[in-house]
Amino acid sequence: MSKQLKSFEFEQLAQEHFFYPQEQLAEVEKQEHTFTIGIPKESYAFENRIPLTPEGVAVLVANGHEVVIESGAGENAHFYDREYGEAGAKIEYNREKVYASEVVLKVETPTLEELEMIKPGKTLISTLPMAKISKEFIQELNKKRITGIAYEYIQDKSGGMPVVRAMSEIAGSTVMLIASEYLSSVHKGRGVLLGGITGVPPTKVVIIGAGTVAEYAARTALGLGAEIKIFDNHLYKLRRLKYTLGHQVYTSTLNPYILAEALSRTDVAIGALRPEEGRPQCVVTEEMVAQMKPNSVIIDVTIDQGGCFETSEIATHQNPVFKKHGVIHYCVPNIASRVAHTSSIALSNIFVPLLLKSASAGGFEKMMLANKWATKGVYAYRGKITNAAVGRKLEMPFNDIALLLAGF
């Protein structure tokens, strides 16, 4: 075949190619408002999570937002600067520039020094543990008229708390593994296997609370073959849990005599009662703990909100346990940080849609105006406290956010 003929055939093929169906890039949704989102490195030594993954950053950048991440912020969760850079984030080595962003998104509450770096009138999204909150922090926040959003109080349209749900699923799945560690002889526990085997009585587990943590802890315990008892004062939660688990488990209201009897016989006690109206539910007295078996294990999942056990004290991942009355206490507030990679993905899956929805509405204030449920996580706005629980705890005046928004 001659060179001229070959050239003619390639030319004809190229012309025909234009008539074939072609790929077309999808148009990126135009946002009414775009954010500069700052992700600082966590200063708390035992916080390993990061609120946005590289995949989450890529979605935000594709929608016109700018994401500024402090160098090394994701390393403890095994997300690296290179991945964030490839996703379109700006890697910043100057912390002050990260905190100068329009929206500062982080896991732990910032320290007073970090709060000073946030510009007046900007938005802070982080946790707000009631056990550690201080009047000085709130005063500084209000002085700069920063909008403070506690992500654990954020609600969705159905009234659910997506962050609490996600972190509770992780914590509930993790607590029984922690209990298994500290029951073992290696950690000077009772030397018993969590669960049950042929010819050996099953381990006894008491779960206080019937929410998401309880559900996932119960699933794990039942899967291992343990015998469980669940206590809560909300009968509808106990009914829901029995139906969800698909097992005939023992349930009871929080009768102190029945609870004390169950605790005296148990090997593991899980505290998973969330505060009601901002007040912690401390339902297990020191006397009850003193009657528990030597080297049995207490895991107080709600220690960051005040805890369920009178003997509980906040611990860290470096020094996670202590003994009182011969009972091992595990009272680490950020249990989900033990599995930081998984937890970071779960957080990113929640924050990315929230930020996109806020941008589509024209900013956080407009979103709050249009959706009542969007105000649930806001605890500080325009120099005022807007969360009743925070106001009561710190003995400071608080305002209804609906009234403040009315003047917007």
Secondary structure as a PSIPRED ss2 file (coil, helix, strand):
# PSIPRED VFORMAT (PSIPRED V4.0)

   1 M C   1.000  0.000  0.000
   2 S C   1.000  0.000  0.000
   3 K H   0.000  1.000  0.000
   4 Q H   0.000  1.000  0.000
   5 L H   0.000  1.000  0.000
   6 K H   0.000  1.000  0.000
   7 S H   0.000  1.000  0.000
   8 F H   0.000  1.000  0.000
   9 E H   0.000  1.000  0.000
  10 F H   0.000  1.000  0.000
  11 E H   0.000  1.000  0.000
  12 Q H   0.000  1.000  0.000
  13 L H   0.000  1.000  0.000
  14 A H   0.000  1.000  0.000
  15 Q H   0.000  1.000  0.000
  16 E H   0.000  1.000  0.000
  17 H H   0.000  1.000  0.000
  18 F C   1.000  0.000  0.000
  19 F C   1.000  0.000  0.000
  20 Y C   1.000  0.000  0.000
  21 P C   1.000  0.000  0.000
  22 Q C   1.000  0.000  0.000
  23 E C   1.000  0.000  0.000
  24 Q C   1.000  0.000  0.000
  25 L C   1.000  0.000  0.000
  26 A C   1.000  0.000  0.000
  27 E C   1.000  0.000  0.000
  28 V C   1.000  0.000  0.000
  29 E C   1.000  0.000  0.000
  30 K C   1.000  0.000  0.000
  31 Q C   1.000  0.000  0.000
  32 E C   1.000  0.000  0.000
  33 H C   1.000  0.000  0.000
  34 T C   1.000  0.000  0.000
  35 F C   1.000  0.000  0.000
  36 T E   0.000  0.000  1.000
  37 I E   0.000  0.000  1.000
  38 G E   0.000  0.000  1.000
  39 I E   0.000  0.000  1.000
  40 P C   1.000  0.000  0.000
  41 K C   1.000  0.000  0.000
  42 E C   1.000  0.000  0.000
  43 S C   1.000  0.000  0.000
  44 Y C   1.000  0.000  0.000
  45 A C   1.000  0.000  0.000
  46 F C   1.000  0.000  0.000
  47 E C   1.000  0.000  0.000
  48 N C   1.000  0.000  0.000
  49 R C   1.000  0.000  0.000
  50 I C   1.000  0.000  0.000
  51 P C   1.000  0.000  0.000
  52 L C   1.000  0.000  0.000
  53 T C   1.000  0.000  0.000
  54 P H   0.000  1.000  0.000
  55 E H   0.000  1.000  0.000
  56 G H   0.000  1.000  0.000
  57 V H   0.000  1.000  0.000
  58 A H   0.000  1.000  0.000
  59 V H   0.000  1.000  0.000
  60 L H   0.000  1.000  0.000
  61 V H   0.000  1.000  0.000
  62 A H   0.000  1.000  0.000
  63 N C   1.000  0.000  0.000
  64 G C   1.000  0.000  0.000
  65 H C   1.000  0.000  0.000
  66 E E   0.000  0.000  1.000
  67 V E   0.000  0.000  1.000
  68 V E   0.000  0.000  1.000
  69 I E   0.000  0.000  1.000
  70 E E   0.000  0.000  1.000
  71 S C   1.000  0.000  0.000
  72 G C   1.000  0.000  0.000
  73 A C   1.000  0.000  0.000
  74 G C   1.000  0.000  0.000
  75 E H   0.000  1.000  0.000
  76 N H   0.000  1.000  0.000
  77 A H   0.000  1.000  0.000
  78 H C   1.000  0.000  0.000
  79 F C   1.000  0.000  0.000
  80 Y C   1.000  0.000  0.000
  81 D H   0.000  1.000  0.000
  82 R H   0.000  1.000  0.000
  83 E H   0.000  1.000  0.000
  84 Y H   0.000  1.000  0.000
  85 G H   0.000  1.000  0.000
  86 E H   0.000  1.000  0.000
  87 A H   0.000  1.000  0.000
  88 G C   1.000  0.000  0.000
  89 A C   1.000  0.000  0.000
  90 K E   0.000  0.000  1.000
  91 I E   0.000  0.000  1.000
  92 E E   0.000  0.000  1.000
  93 Y C   1.000  0.000  0.000
  94 N C   1.000  0.000  0.000
  95 R H   0.000  1.000  0.000
  96 E H   0.000  1.000  0.000
  97 K H   0.000  1.000  0.000
  98 V H   0.000  1.000  0.000
  99 Y H   0.000  1.000  0.000
 100 A C   1.000  0.000  0.000
 101 S C   1.000  0.000  0.000
 102 E C   1.000  0.000  0.000
 103 V E   0.000  0.000  1.000
 104 V E   0.000  0.000  1.000
 105 L E   0.000  0.000  1.000
 106 K C   1.000  0.000  0.000
 107 V C   1.000  0.000  0.000
 108 E C   1.000  0.000  0.000
 109 T C   1.000  0.000  0.000
 110 P C   1.000  0.000  0.000
 111 T C   1.000  0.000  0.000
 112 L H   0.000  1.000  0.000
 113 E H   0.000  1.000  0.000
 114 E H   0.000  1.000  0.000
 115 L H   0.000  1.000  0.000
 116 E H   0.000  1.000  0.000
 117 M H   0.000  1.000  0.000
 118 I C   1.000  0.000  0.000
 119 K C   1.000  0.000  0.000
 120 P C   1.000  0.000  0.000
 121 G C   1.000  0.000  0.000
 122 K C   1.000  0.000  0.000
 123 T E   0.000  0.000  1.000
 124 L E   0.000  0.000  1.000
 125 I E   0.000  0.000  1.000
 126 S E   0.000  0.000  1.000
 127 T C   1.000  0.000  0.000
 128 L C   1.000  0.000  0.000
 129 P C   1.000  0.000  0.000
 130 M C   1.000  0.000  0.000
 131 A C   1.000  0.000  0.000
 132 K C   1.000  0.000  0.000
 133 I C   1.000  0.000  0.000
 134 S C   1.000  0.000  0.000
 135 K H   0.000  1.000  0.000
 136 E H   0.000  1.000  0.000
 137 F H   0.000  1.000  0.000
 138 I H   0.000  1.000  0.000
 139 Q H   0.000  1.000  0.000
 140 E H   0.000  1.000  0.000
 141 L H   0.000  1.000  0.000
 142 N H   0.000  1.000  0.000
 143 K H   0.000  1.000  0.000
 144 K C   1.000  0.000  0.000
 145 R C   1.000  0.000  0.000
 146 I C   1.000  0.000  0.000
 147 T E   0.000  0.000  1.000
 148 G E   0.000  0.000  1.000
 149 I E   0.000  0.000  1.000
 150 A E   0.000  0.000  1.000
 151 Y H   0.000  1.000  0.000
 152 E H   0.000  1.000  0.000
 153 Y H   0.000  1.000  0.000
 154 I C   1.000  0.000  0.000
 155 Q C   1.000  0.000  0.000
 156 D C   1.000  0.000  0.000
 157 K C   1.000  0.000  0.000
 158 S C   1.000  0.000  0.000
 159 G C   1.000  0.000  0.000
 160 G C   1.000  0.000  0.000
 161 M C   1.000  0.000  0.000
 162 P H   0.000  1.000  0.000
 163 V H   0.000  1.000  0.000
 164 V H   0.000  1.000  0.000
 165 R H   0.000  1.000  0.000
 166 A H   0.000  1.000  0.000
 167 M H   0.000  1.000  0.000
 168 S H   0.000  1.000  0.000
 169 E H   0.000  1.000  0.000
 170 I H   0.000  1.000  0.000
 171 A H   0.000  1.000  0.000
 172 G H   0.000  1.000  0.000
 173 S H   0.000  1.000  0.000
 174 T H   0.000  1.000  0.000
 175 V H   0.000  1.000  0.000
 176 M H   0.000  1.000  0.000
 177 L H   0.000  1.000  0.000
 178 I H   0.000  1.000  0.000
 179 A H   0.000  1.000  0.000
 180 S H   0.000  1.000  0.000
 181 E H   0.000  1.000  0.000
 182 Y H   0.000  1.000  0.000
 183 L H   0.000  1.000  0.000
 184 S C   1.000  0.000  0.000
 185 S H   0.000  1.000  0.000
 186 V H   0.000  1.000  0.000
 187 H H   0.000  1.000  0.000
 188 K C   1.000  0.000  0.000
 189 G C   1.000  0.000  0.000
 190 R C   1.000  0.000  0.000
 191 G C   1.000  0.000  0.000
 192 V C   1.000  0.000  0.000
 193 L C   1.000  0.000  0.000
 194 L C   1.000  0.000  0.000
 195 G C   1.000  0.000  0.000
 196 G C   1.000  0.000  0.000
 197 I C   1.000  0.000  0.000
 198 T C   1.000  0.000  0.000
 199 G C   1.000  0.000  0.000
 200 V C   1.000  0.000  0.000
 201 P C   1.000  0.000  0.000
 202 P C   1.000  0.000  0.000
 203 T C   1.000  0.000  0.000
 204 K E   0.000  0.000  1.000
 205 V E   0.000  0.000  1.000
 206 V E   0.000  0.000  1.000
 207 I E   0.000  0.000  1.000
 208 I E   0.000  0.000  1.000
 209 G C   1.000  0.000  0.000
 210 A C   1.000  0.000  0.000
 211 G C   1.000  0.000  0.000
 212 T H   0.000  1.000  0.000
 213 V H   0.000  1.000  0.000
 214 A H   0.000  1.000  0.000
 215 E H   0.000  1.000  0.000
 216 Y H   0.000  1.000  0.000
 217 A H   0.000  1.000  0.000
 218 A H   0.000  1.000  0.000
 219 R H   0.000  1.000  0.000
 220 T H   0.000  1.000  0.000
 221 A H   0.000  1.000  0.000
 222 L H   0.000  1.000  0.000
 223 G H   0.000  1.000  0.000
 224 L H   0.000  1.000  0.000
 225 G C   1.000  0.000  0.000
 226 A C   1.000  0.000  0.000
 227 E E   0.000  0.000  1.000
 228 I E   0.000  0.000  1.000
 229 K E   0.000  0.000  1.000
 230 I E   0.000  0.000  1.000
 231 F E   0.000  0.000  1.000
 232 D C   1.000  0.000  0.000
 233 N C   1.000  0.000  0.000
 234 H C   1.000  0.000  0.000
 235 L H   0.000  1.000  0.000
 236 Y H   0.000  1.000  0.000
 237 K H   0.000  1.000  0.000
 238 L H   0.000  1.000  0.000
 239 R H   0.000  1.000  0.000
 240 R H   0.000  1.000  0.000
 241 L H   0.000  1.000  0.000
 242 K H   0.000  1.000  0.000
 243 Y H   0.000  1.000  0.000
 244 T H   0.000  1.000  0.000
 245 L H   0.000  1.000  0.000
 246 G C   1.000  0.000  0.000
 247 H C   1.000  0.000  0.000
 248 Q C   1.000  0.000  0.000
 249 V C   1.000  0.000  0.000
 250 Y E   0.000  0.000  1.000
 251 T E   0.000  0.000  1.000
 252 S E   0.000  0.000  1.000
 253 T C   1.000  0.000  0.000
 254 L C   1.000  0.000  0.000
 255 N C   1.000  0.000  0.000
 256 P H   0.000  1.000  0.000
 257 Y H   0.000  1.000  0.000
 258 I H   0.000  1.000  0.000
 259 L H   0.000  1.000  0.000
 260 A H   0.000  1.000  0.000
 261 E H   0.000  1.000  0.000
 262 A H   0.000  1.000  0.000
 263 L H   0.000  1.000  0.000
 264 S H   0.000  1.000  0.000
 265 R H   0.000  1.000  0.000
 266 T C   1.000  0.000  0.000
 267 D C   1.000  0.000  0.000
 268 V E   0.000  0.000  1.000
 269 A E   0.000  0.000  1.000
 270 I E   0.000  0.000  1.000
 271 G E   0.000  0.000  1.000
 272 A C   1.000  0.000  0.000
 273 L C   1.000  0.000  0.000
 274 R C   1.000  0.000  0.000
 275 P C   1.000  0.000  0.000
 276 E E   0.000  0.000  1.000
 277 E C   1.000  0.000  0.000
 278 G C   1.000  0.000  0.000
 279 R E   0.000  0.000  1.000
 280 P C   1.000  0.000  0.000
 281 Q C   1.000  0.000  0.000
 282 C C   1.000  0.000  0.000
 283 V C   1.000  0.000  0.000
 284 V E   0.000  0.000  1.000
 285 T C   1.000  0.000  0.000
 286 E H   0.000  1.000  0.000
 287 E H   0.000  1.000  0.000
 288 M H   0.000  1.000  0.000
 289 V H   0.000  1.000  0.000
 290 A H   0.000  1.000  0.000
 291 Q C   1.000  0.000  0.000
 292 M C   1.000  0.000  0.000
 293 K C   1.000  0.000  0.000
 294 P C   1.000  0.000  0.000
 295 N C   1.000  0.000  0.000
 296 S C   1.000  0.000  0.000
 297 V E   0.000  0.000  1.000
 298 I E   0.000  0.000  1.000
 299 I E   0.000  0.000  1.000
 300 D E   0.000  0.000  1.000
 301 V C   1.000  0.000  0.000
 302 T C   1.000  0.000  0.000
 303 I H   0.000  1.000  0.000
 304 D H   0.000  1.000  0.000
 305 Q H   0.000  1.000  0.000
 306 G C   1.000  0.000  0.000
 307 G C   1.000  0.000  0.000
 308 C C   1.000  0.000  0.000
 309 F E   0.000  0.000  1.000
 310 E C   1.000  0.000  0.000
 311 T C   1.000  0.000  0.000
 312 S C   1.000  0.000  0.000
 313 E C   1.000  0.000  0.000
 314 I C   1.000  0.000  0.000
 315 A C   1.000  0.000  0.000
 316 T C   1.000  0.000  0.000
 317 H C   1.000  0.000  0.000
 318 Q C   1.000  0.000  0.000
 319 N C   1.000  0.000  0.000
 320 P C   1.000  0.000  0.000
 321 V E   0.000  0.000  1.000
 322 F E   0.000  0.000  1.000
 323 K E   0.000  0.000  1.000
 324 K E   0.000  0.000  1.000
 325 H C   1.000  0.000  0.000
 326 G C   1.000  0.000  0.000
 327 V E   0.000  0.000  1.000
 328 I E   0.000  0.000  1.000
 329 H E   0.000  0.000  1.000
 330 Y E   0.000  0.000  1.000
 331 C C   1.000  0.000  0.000
 332 V C   1.000  0.000  0.000
 333 P C   1.000  0.000  0.000
 334 N C   1.000  0.000  0.000
 335 I H   0.000  1.000  0.000
 336 A H   0.000  1.000  0.000
 337 S H   0.000  1.000  0.000
 338 R H   0.000  1.000  0.000
 339 V H   0.000  1.000  0.000
 340 A H   0.000  1.000  0.000
 341 H H   0.000  1.000  0.000
 342 T H   0.000  1.000  0.000
 343 S H   0.000  1.000  0.000
 344 S H   0.000  1.000  0.000
 345 I H   0.000  1.000  0.000
 346 A H   0.000  1.000  0.000
 347 L H   0.000  1.000  0.000
 348 S H   0.000  1.000  0.000
 349 N H   0.000  1.000  0.000
 350 I H   0.000  1.000  0.000
 351 F H   0.000  1.000  0.000
 352 V H   0.000  1.000  0.000
 353 P H   0.000  1.000  0.000
 354 L H   0.000  1.000  0.000
 355 L H   0.000  1.000  0.000
 356 L H   0.000  1.000  0.000
 357 K H   0.000  1.000  0.000
 358 S H   0.000  1.000  0.000
 359 A H   0.000  1.000  0.000
 360 S H   0.000  1.000  0.000
 361 A H   0.000  1.000  0.000
 362 G C   1.000  0.000  0.000
 363 G C   1.000  0.000  0.000
 364 F H   0.000  1.000  0.000
 365 E H   0.000  1.000  0.000
 366 K H   0.000  1.000  0.000
 367 M H   0.000  1.000  0.000
 368 M H   0.000  1.000  0.000
 369 L H   0.000  1.000  0.000
 370 A H   0.000  1.000  0.000
 371 N C   1.000  0.000  0.000
 372 K H   0.000  1.000  0.000
 373 W H   0.000  1.000  0.000
 374 A H   0.000  1.000  0.000
 375 T H   0.000  1.000  0.000
 376 K C   1.000  0.000  0.000
 377 G C   1.000  0.000  0.000
 378 V E   0.000  0.000  1.000
 379 Y E   0.000  0.000  1.000
 380 A E   0.000  0.000  1.000
 381 Y E   0.000  0.000  1.000
 382 R C   1.000  0.000  0.000
 383 G C   1.000  0.000  0.000
 384 K E   0.000  0.000  1.000
 385 I E   0.000  0.000  1.000
 386 T C   1.000  0.000  0.000
 387 N C   1.000  0.000  0.000
 388 A H   0.000  1.000  0.000
 389 A H   0.000  1.000  0.000
 390 V H   0.000  1.000  0.000
 391 G H   0.000  1.000  0.000
 392 R H   0.000  1.000  0.000
 393 K H   0.000  1.000  0.000
 394 L H   0.000  1.000  0.000
 395 E C   1.000  0.000  0.000
 396 M C   1.000  0.000  0.000
 397 P C   1.000  0.000  0.000
 398 F C   1.000  0.000  0.000
 399 N C   1.000  0.000  0.000
 400 D C   1.000  0.000  0.000
 401 I H   0.000  1.000  0.000
 402 A H   0.000  1.000  0.000
 403 L H   0.000  1.000  0.000
 404 L H   0.000  1.000  0.000
 405 L H   0.000  1.000  0.000
 406 A H   0.000  1.000  0.000
 407 G C   1.000  0.000  0.000
 408 F C   1.000  0.000  0.000
